[in-house]
């Protein structure tokens, strides 16, 4: 029997209409639907960039799931997933990268294990 992975629980939500400037450090899972400018980092976490989010930041996490707009670099230790209507302007780096049809990506992609 195949084991299924438990769905991730969102521990923190930055809702639409929220604007943050600076450094965000977290563990577990964070969903962002507002505007963020600065740096987003986690040693053991997942960031979800929602459809309405606009992020101008350097992102360093385990897993990045992008559905909104990101301007900046993304470094993920495990994987990066990008779904429409996602838009990335900047370089991305992860061992596993998934970019769905309909996504706009302008940058370089590096896949290092």
ChimeraX attribute file (.defattr): number of C-alpha atoms within 10 A of each C-alpha:
attribute: neighborCount
match mode: 1-to-1
recipient: residues
	/A:1	3
	/A:2	4
	/A:3	5
	/A:4	6
	/A:5	6
	/A:6	6
	/A:7	6
	/A:8	9
	/A:9	9
	/A:10	13
	/A:11	11
	/A:12	14
	/A:13	13
	/A:14	18
	/A:15	15
	/A:16	15
	/A:17	10
	/A:18	12
	/A:19	15
	/A:20	13
	/A:21	12
	/A:22	11
	/A:23	14
	/A:24	14
	/A:25	14
	/A:26	18
	/A:27	16
	/A:28	16
	/A:29	19
	/A:30	19
	/A:31	19
	/A:32	23
	/A:33	22
	/A:34	21
	/A:35	20
	/A:36	22
	/A:37	18
	/A:38	15
	/A:39	18
	/A:40	20
	/A:41	22
	/A:42	20
	/A:43	13
	/A:44	13
	/A:45	19
	/A:46	26
	/A:47	27
	/A:48	21
	/A:49	25
	/A:50	23
	/A:51	19
	/A:52	18
	/A:53	26
	/A:54	21
	/A:55	26
	/A:56	19
	/A:57	21
	/A:58	20
	/A:59	23
	/A:60	22
	/A:61	25
	/A:62	21
	/A:63	23
	/A:64	25
	/A:65	18
	/A:66	26
	/A:67	22
	/A:68	24
	/A:69	21
	/A:70	23
	/A:71	19
	/A:72	19
	/A:73	20
	/A:74	24
	/A:75	21
	/A:76	25
	/A:77	20
	/A:78	17
	/A:79	19
	/A:80	24
	/A:81	17
	/A:82	24
	/A:83	19
	/A:84	15
	/A:85	17
	/A:86	24
	/A:87	21
	/A:88	22
	/A:89	16
	/A:90	17
	/A:91	17
	/A:92	21
	/A:93	21
	/A:94	23
	/A:95	14
	/A:96	16
	/A:97	18
	/A:98	12
	/A:99	15
	/A:100	13
	/A:101	10
	/A:102	12
	/A:103	17
	/A:104	17
	/A:105	17
	/A:106	13
	/A:107	13
	/A:108	11
	/A:109	14
	/A:110	13
	/A:111	12
	/A:112	10
	/A:113	9
